[in-house]
Amino acid sequence: MAGTVLASTIKHDVSGAATVFKDGAGTEIGQLCKAWINYTTPTTSSIQASFNHSSITRNGTGDNTLTLTIAMVSAYFCATGMGHRSNGSSNYDPNPVMAASTTNTYNIRTHDYNSDTASDSVWVCVAIHR
């Protein structure tokens, strides 16, 4: 049956479970983003906006642990991100990388790729997929 679905809400029948998209043969072809966050790190770490994140812990310069509200099914997931840092009159972009993960936490580190040193960012955005 071909057609178009028009809905204001799509809800999974199991609480906390991700909605899965399948093709006509029943093969999974995609999922929605499991979590995303936008946070700042100068001096203190602060969540500006997020989905499925309960907290952020500043471990040191450019080093933050983020905690998920609903845990992943395993520690093997993908975190992609970007950040921005302003350094006086010049701007440069830090390179956020995921350093470690469990099912409900992951560590993001940012550094200045020009000097290869840990650095805080004006803002960092991360999306989680599995």
PyMOL commands that set and color helices and strands:
alter all, ss='L'
color gray80, all
select strands_A, chain A and resi 20-22+28-31+35-40+46-51+53-60+63-68+78-87+90-92+97-101+105-109+111-112+117-118+123-129
alter strands_A, ss='S'
color yellow, strands_A
deselect
rebuild
show_as cartoon
